[in-house]
Amino acid sequence: MSAAAIDLLRREIANPDTQWSLGTFGAIAEFSRDQGEPVRLFQSHEAVSAVTSRGGIALKPLAGTRAFASEGITKTGWNQRIALVLPADHCAMNRRTVLTEIGADREALRAEDRQSILFDLGLGALQADFCVRIADHDLTARLRELTGRAVFAADNPAMALILADNPHRVFISRIGRIEVYQPIPPPSGKSPEGPHTHVLPKLLNSGRTHPATEPVPEDFVPCAHLYPAHPARDALGEPRLFDAARYRAFQRMMAVYGDPEALSVKRRVTEAVIAGDPPSVVADGRHGRTNIRIALRQLKAQGQASAALNAWLTDFDSGNADAGDDEAELPGHD
């Protein structure tokens, strides 16, 4: 990974407004922390980590890891993220498909957790292993009796036992891990604020590594994401007054880590609208149209108001048709 990208991780791990995720399409762990929340930070030229009483994240990118910044359409606005991607032939984890005991978690982010036992849930995803960490000796013994079986099988009590115990969740990829210490909400409950996980078997069964609406470089797979502070939404995904500094900060990241064609489309649209030019097709293809719509929404959010902008919005963004997959929005707000 480039020195610039490592510097990016070091800067963002220290920023409490930045959120993080690790997983795959249908199973994801999310890490965030509040302003002023006690945190243990670590930053070096090779790795970064942050640990709170609610969860933690540690990233140590391998050689070949790239940072790739992108934006996407949501129902009412746009999202932004930086994917940490590996070549598809270097990202694979163990891909276990049954409950499997791994042993004591020697890599746990807190010393007090390193004697607890990891069990891989066996979800079979390409770029991440999805584990629970068990401290209770009785539950450990019971789960050992159930290893070698699919956790979602109708006759397997393993998942019910796990849910009742509320163990730590530990999601691991080639470049790091996220640990969640907060309780698992009931099926009808809401995920807690801060670190938490989602496991959605129907989405997992699609076999996708990321949402179709997220552009990722060809032959690369996202192994973690960071979500710098959004200019038009707060940490909970609620609308906020537009923050020009946040907007400029992410656009600088896009200039370094993003797709040059996406930036070119947005620049041409912005220039055309400001010049008062009528709507015209400036790019072809799904992602080209997406970038037109993002540029228009960003102009509107910045307070631009003109007949030209209204005309462009009418042509390209009226009715929010094919608005996009909000599963790819900021973590926890899907």
Beta strands, then each sheet from edge to edge (+ up, - down):
strand 1: 19-24
strand 2: 27-31
strand 3: 40-43
strand 4: 48-51
strand 5: 55-59
strand 6: 66-73
strand 7: 78-87
strand 8: 100-104
strand 9: 117-120
strand 10: 129-134
strand 11: 168-173
strand 12: 176-180
strand 13: 196-199
strand 14: 220-227
sheet 1: 6+ 7- 14+ 1- 2+ 13-
sheet 2: 3+ 4- 5+ 12- 11+ 10- 9+ 8-
end
